[in-house]
Amino acid sequence: MNYDLAIEIINLMRMLASKQKDKATTEEERKTLEEKIDMYCYEEGVLTGRNGNEKARASLYDKVFRLYSPIIKATYANL
């Protein structure tokens, strides 16, 4: 498994959420995006072995490539 690539995808998701947070117009939007950023930080910790266990790491790896990867591809497809 390529955990380095999964971590990079999570970092890109965190960057996108951070950019959206900067453009947010309401406090509710900012709070929601801040929670997403926190979640991505936690997920990075799971993939690096700081948080969770090996089962959680494998499950998150699957989530990254099934859910986050298509979002990243769609976001950067027009560059």
Secondary structure, DSSP 8 states (H G I E B T S, - for coil): --HHHHHHHHHHHHHHHHHHHHH--SHHHHHHHHHHHHHHHHHHHHHHTSSS-HHHHHHHHHHIIIIIHHHHHHHHTT-
